[in-house]
């Protein structure tokens, strides 16, 4: 195995030990994805303004690998939990 293959194998092995939140923060988006991601972030932040404590939280949520259906379910459940805690 040459040096490049060893380096690649080591990097791949280390990736399995990486915390998922760290892996998400290291993701680099291509420039064509940035506008789409920002539009999605703005939509989420506006629609669910009471769910997130900060815009950074909304941005982190927008980066999670969820389908739009899953994202909607998570956000709806978050609102339900918030409403239940206020009612208690």
C-alpha positions in Angstrom: 0.0 0.0 0.0 1.5 3.3 -1.0 1.5 6.4 1.3 -1.6 8.1 -0.3 -3.6 4.9 0.2 -2.5 4.7 3.8 -3.4 8.4 4.4 -6.8 7.8 2.9 -7.4 4.7 4.9 -6.5 6.5 8.1 -8.8 9.4 7.3 -11.6 7.1 6.6 -11.0 5.1 9.8 -10.9 8.3 11.8 -14.2 9.5 10.3 -16.0 6.5 11.9 -14.9 7.8 15.3 -15.9 11.4 14.7 -18.9 12.8 16.5 -21.8 13.4 14.1 -22.2 17.1 15.2 -18.5 17.7 14.4 -18.9 16.0 11.0 -21.9 18.2 10.2 -20.0 21.3 11.1 -17.1 20.3 8.7 -19.4 19.8 5.7 -18.4 22.2 2.9 -21.2 23.0 0.5 -20.7 23.7 -3.1 -21.5 27.3 -4.2 -24.7 26.1 -6.0 -26.0 24.6 -2.8 -25.4 27.7 -0.7 -28.3 29.6 -2.2 -30.6 26.6 -1.8 -29.5 26.1 1.8 -29.9 29.7 2.7 -33.4 29.8 1.2 -34.3 26.7 3.2 -32.8 28.2 6.3 -34.9 31.4 5.9 -38.0 29.4 5.3 -37.5 27.3 8.4 -36.5 30.2 10.6 -39.5 32.2 9.5 -42.1 29.4 9.7 -40.9 28.1 13.0 -39.6 31.2 14.7 -40.7 30.1 18.1 -39.1 26.7 18.0 -35.4 27.7 17.7 -33.6 29.7 20.4 -31.4 31.3 17.7 -30.8 31.6 14.0 -27.7 29.4 14.5 -30.0 26.6 15.9 -32.2 26.9 12.8 -29.2 26.8 10.6 -27.9 23.7 12.4 -31.3 22.0 12.0 -31.4 23.0 8.3 -28.1 21.2 7.8 -29.4 17.8 9.1 -29.9 15.1 6.5 -33.7 14.9 6.8 -36.3 14.6 4.1 -38.8 17.5 4.0 -41.4 15.2 5.4 -39.2 14.2 8.3 -38.2 17.8 8.9 -41.8 18.9 9.1 -42.7 16.1 11.5 -39.8 17.0 13.8 -40.8 20.7 13.8 -44.5 20.0 14.4 -43.6 17.7 17.3 -41.3 20.4 18.7 -44.2 22.9 18.6 -46.5 20.3 20.4 -44.0 19.8 23.1 -43.6 23.5 23.6 -47.3 24.0 23.8 -47.7 21.2 26.3 -44.9 22.6 28.5 -46.6 26.1 28.5 -50.0 24.5 29.3 -48.6 22.6 32.3 
